[in-house]
Amino acid sequence: MNGDRGKPLGIVAGGGSVPLHVANAAAGAGRSVFILGIGDEADDRITAYPHAFLQWGQIGRMQKIFNEHGIEDLVLVGNIRVRPDYRKLKLDMGAVRVVPKVISLLANGDSNLLSGVITLLGDLGFKVVGAHEIAPDLVVAEGLMGRNSPDKAARRDIDRAMQAARAIGLIDAGQAAVAVNGRVVALEAAEGTDAMLKRVAALREEGRLRWSGQSGVLAKCAKPQQDLRVDMPTIGPKTVRAAIDIGLAGIAVEADRVMVVDRQTVAAEAETNGIFVIGDQLRGELAT
């Protein structure tokens, strides 16, 4: 991205701290930044930068604001808690012009939806770039994050959970899975990773899942067909704390295809509580 140094950057921000991290990285590289926060999703901390807030359906307003600031490059980043209901959208004139495309996009699965958004923004004159291209320090490399490492049993669980996460990714269902003692016990669906971990906790409290001490692994990986410019999977301190609370031995994420928020806190929490966090590569066969 060196050729883009100095070009203004637009950020369409959902929730969480990643949009602000990307803005800081861009500003540090000499780029001016303008952030458009989505409805009630965006973190108030984006107000540290030139900003505005917009509601779902205000495509024309988005285009107008970014054009006024000379922005061509866009990053779409941050959590979206509630998928918009196209039947209730209040469309502005800019959106009305592309209504058939918008409705078609919202009817698709996540991967097709996000790829369609990139195409739509391209038609409006924008180039979508990945958060990881602006802030490469967000991406998890292969290896340990902290000093704790997986034992042989955990290695087996890593392979099981990673393969399970890859399998559900192929059908655009989710990005994460949990394996304990060689058995896949949870798969992520529309509820997201945090809610999946709460489900594992509930199953353990009910006695339907049993293990002693710290055992099992949460794995998270990108869907094979995923466009990482707009939907790179993410973990952060909240993920680590949830894994600790339910007694997992560690977290494994796909190296080079998953981001970590607040890396220092993640490593410190993991070390203090005796769990591992590791960037790993998907393997072709399940461990036996």
N, C-alpha and C positions, 0 to 999 in steps of 0.2 A: 504493500500500500504506500510505498515511499513517494510514488508519483502523485499521490493525492494529498501530500503534506501541504497544509495551508488552505485546502478547500473546505468550505463550511460543511458541517455535518448535521443532518436532522435525525432526531431520535424519536420514534413513536414508542412511548413508555407504558408498559403495564406495571404491575406491582413489584415490590422487592427492591433490593439495593443494586442489582446488576445495571440498570439504566444509568444510575449515577456513577458507577465504576467506569462504564464505557465513556460517559461524558468527561470524566476526569482524565482518562487516557487520551482522548481526542484533544482536549485542551492542552495537555502536557506535550502533545506532538505539534502544537501550534495551530490547531484547527478551531475556528469558532463553532459554537454549538447552539442549536435551538432545540428544545424538547417540547413535544406535544404529549401531554399526559392523557391517557384514556380514562374518561369518566371518573368513577369512584375507585378505579384500580390503582392508579399511579400513586407512588409514595410522595408525600409533601416535600421531601428533601430535593426534589427536582427543581424547586423554586430557587435554588442557589444559582441556576442558570437562566438565561432568557427562555421564557416558556409560555405556554398557553395550555388550556385544557379543552378537550373536545369530547363529544359524545359519539357513540356508535352511529354511523350513518352520515357523519359530517365530512364526507370525502371532499366536497368542494371547498370547504373551509380549510381542510388540511392542505390541499393543493395550493390555495391562495396564500396561506401563511408561509409555506416553504418557498414558494416562488418569490414572494416579497423579500425573503432573506437570501436569495440566490443559491438555494440548496438543491443539489441534484442527488447526492448520496444520502441514503436513508438506512438506519438500523432499526429493526423492529425487535424489541426485547422487553422481557419482564413477564411476570405471572399474570394470567387471566383466570380469575376465579369462576366467572360465570360466562358461558358462551352466549353471545347475543341471540335473541329471538327475532328473526327477520320480520315476523308478523307485527312486531311492536316498534320497529325502528322508525325514527323520525328523520327521514332522508332530506338532505338539503339538495339544491339544484344540481350540484356536482355529482351527487350520488344518483339522482334520478336519471341522469344520462347513462348510467351504467347499471341500472336496476336488474336487467336480465342476468348480467354477469355476477352481481352481488348475490342474488337469490340462488343461482347455480352453485356458487362457492359455498354458501352456508349449508347447502344440502349435502355436501361431500364429507368424507372422513377427514381427519386432521391433516394428514400428509397432502392429500389433494387440495384441501382448503388452502394450506399455506403456500403450496406451489402456485395455486391460482392467484393468491394475493400478490406474489412477486410479479406474475405476468400482468396483472391489472395495474400495479404501480409502474411497471415498465411502460405500459400504454399511456400513462399519465406523464411520462418524461422523467421518471426517477429510476435510480439504480440502487437496488437493495444489496447491502454488504452485511457480512456477519459481525456480530458483537465480538467474536473471537479474532476477527481480522483487525479490529480496532484495538482490542485489549487482549493480546495473545496470552498474557499471564493468567487469564481465567481458565485456560484449558489444562486439564489433568494430563500429565505425562505418565509414561510407564514407570512404575516403581512405587515405593512406600511414601506415604505422607505422614511422617512421624516415625517413631522407632519400633512400634509394635508390628509384628509380622505374623502371617497366617501359618498355622501348623498343618500337618498332613490332612486332618479331618476338614479343616477350613478350606484347604485347597480343593478338596472334592466338592464341597458346597459351593465354592466360587464357580467351578465349571458347570455344576448343575444349574445354578441360578442364572449364570450368564447365558447359557444355551436356552433356558426358558424365556428369559427376557428377549432374546433375539427372535424366538419363535412367535411370541405375541406381537413383536414389532412387525413381522412380516405381514400380519393381517391387520396392521394399523390399530391394534387394541391398546397397547401400553408400552412402557419403556423399562419396567422394573419387575423383579421377582425376588422371592425369599426362599432359600433352601436351608433345611436343618437336618443334620445327620443323614445327608445324602438324598433327602426327599424334598421335592418342591412343595411348599405349603401355602404359597400365596402368589398370585399374579396380579399385576396392576391393570386396571381398566380405566373407565372414565373418571373414577373418583380421585386419581392421582396417587403419588407415592406416599404422602403423609397419611392419607386416609387408609391406604393399604396396610401401612404399619400399625395403625390403630386397630384394624381388623385382626391382625396377627396377635396383638396384645389382648384383645377380647377373647380370641380363641384359646389363648394360653390361660387366661383367668378362668374360663369355663372348663378347663381341663381337657379340651379337645386337642391341644398341642402340649407336649410335655418334654422338657429337657432340664438338665441341672446346670447351674453355673452359666457361663457365657458360651453359647453355641449357635451356629447358623450364620448365614451371610445374606445381606441385602446386595443385590447386583443391579446395576443400572447401565443401559447401553442405548445407543441411538438405533432407531429403526433403520433397517437396511436401505429403504427408499427415501429416508428423511433428508430434506434440504437443510443443512446445518446453518445456513444463513439466517434462518428465522425460527428454528426450533431445536437448538442444541440442548440436550438434557442437562440438568443442573442439580448439584447437591450443595448443601451448606450446613452451618451449625445446627439448624433445626433437624436436619436429617440425621446427623450424628447423635443428637440427644434422644431422638426417637428410637434409634437402634440400641442405644445404651439402656433406655427405659424398658425395652422388651427383652433384654438379655442376649442380644446377638453378639457374636464374636467379632464381627467386622463388616466392612462395606467394600465392595469391589465395583469399580466403574470402568467403562471401556476407555482405554487410553487414547488420547488425541481426539475423542469424539464426545466428551462430557466436560462441562464447566464446573468449577468449584467457586462458591461465593465465600469470601472471608477465609481464605486458605489458612492463615495463621491460627485463627480460632478453631477451625476444623481439626488441625493437627494437634493443638493443645488439648482440646476436649477428648480426642481419641487417646492420646498418651496418658492423660490423667486418669481415664476410666478403663484403661487396659484393653481397648479394642484397636483393630487395625483399619486403616483406610488405604486402599491400594488402587493404582491405575494398572489395568491388566488388559491383555489381548484376548479376543474371542478365540477359542480353540475349535477345531473342526469336529471333534468327537467328544461325547460325554465321558467323564472319568468313571471308572468302574471300581 
